[in-house]
């Protein structure tokens, strides 16, 4: 399966992330954190969530966390919230044929990156998320 990677321009972050929440809310995601420390120690990725439904992914527009990217996944007692406090780049990995979002990479200034993998729907109506 061929992939394409698209960097999302900073001025489109809020609308792009809101679009993901609208279009594929409740789709199951896997969230992994790759820190600079884990790369140097070769300990690998830290899994934050596995196969939890997406609740929301957004850019904080005000307050002390302004500019942070927040992802919420899960339901009830099994809900996680993770924030990337100083994002410097957001990239989307898409299926080249269908345009389906497969992974969102959020690079954080000086500390690594967060990867959000989207489990694809089994039917042909999987949503497309293009910037």
N, C-alpha and C positions, 0 to 999 in steps of 0.2 A: 504494500500500500504506500503510495507516494504522499509526501507531506509538504506543506509550504509553511514558512514562518513569516509572520507579519508583525513588525513593531507598531504599537499603537501610539500615535502622537499624544503627547502630554495633554494638550487641550481637548482631546477626545476621551480621556480616561473616565470621567464621571458618566458620560452618556454611554460609552461602550460597556462599562460594568453594569450600569442600570439595565441595558439591553440584555445582558446575559441573565440577570435576575428575572426579568420579565419573560424571556423566551424559554429558558430551561430550568426554571425553579423546580425543585423536587427531583431533578436528575441526580443520580448518585455520583459522588465525587470521592477522590482520594487526594489527600493533602499531605505534601512532604516538604520538609524544611531542609535546605542544604546550607550549612553555615561554613564560613571560612575555616573555623576551627575543625569541623568534621572533615573537611577536605585535607587539611594538613595532617590530621591524625589517621586519615584513611578509615574512619569509622562508618562512613556512608551516610545516607539520607536518614533523617529522623521522621518517621511517619507520625503525623498529627491526627489524621482521620482516615478511616478506610470504609468505603462503600456507604457513606452517609448521604442523605438527600440534601441538596443545596437549599438553603433558606434564603441567603442574600450574599451578594458580593458588591461592595460599594466603596466610593471614595468619600471620606469624611470632609464635609464642606465648611465646618465651623468648629469652634472650641479649641481646646488644647491639643487635640489630635488632628487638627486640620491638615489635609493632605495625605493622611494615612489611608491605606487600603484595608478594609475589614472584610473578612469572610466568616459567615456563620453557616454551619452545616449540622444536620442531625434533627432530632425530634425529642421532645420531652426531656428526660434525665440524661439522654445520650446526645446532647447538643454541645458543640464546641464553637468558640469564637477565637479567631486569631487575627492579629493586626500586624501589618507591615508598616512600621512607623515612619520610615524615610524611604519610600519607593523612589527609584531613579529611572526605572525602565519597566514597561509592560510589553510582553510579546505573546502572540497567540500562535499556537501550532494548529493548523487546519488540515483536514483530509483534502488532498489536492483535487479529488474528483467531486466529492459531495459538498465541500465547504464546511463540514461539521467540525465544531471545536473539539479538539482532542486534549489540549493542554494549555494552560495559561501560566506563564512564567513571570513572576514579579520580583525583579532584582531590588535588593535593599542596599542603600549606601553603606559600604564598609562592613557588611555582616553576612552576605550570602544572598540566597534567593528562596522564594516560596514557589512550589510547583503545585498546581491544581489540575488533576487529571479528571476528565469527564468520561464516565462510562457511557458508551453509545447505546442508543435505543436499538432494539432488535428489528424494528420495522423500518421500512424505507422512508418514513416521514421524520427522520431525525432532523432536528432544527439546525439551521445554518447560522453561524454568527460571524459575519464579515464586518470589518471596520468600515 
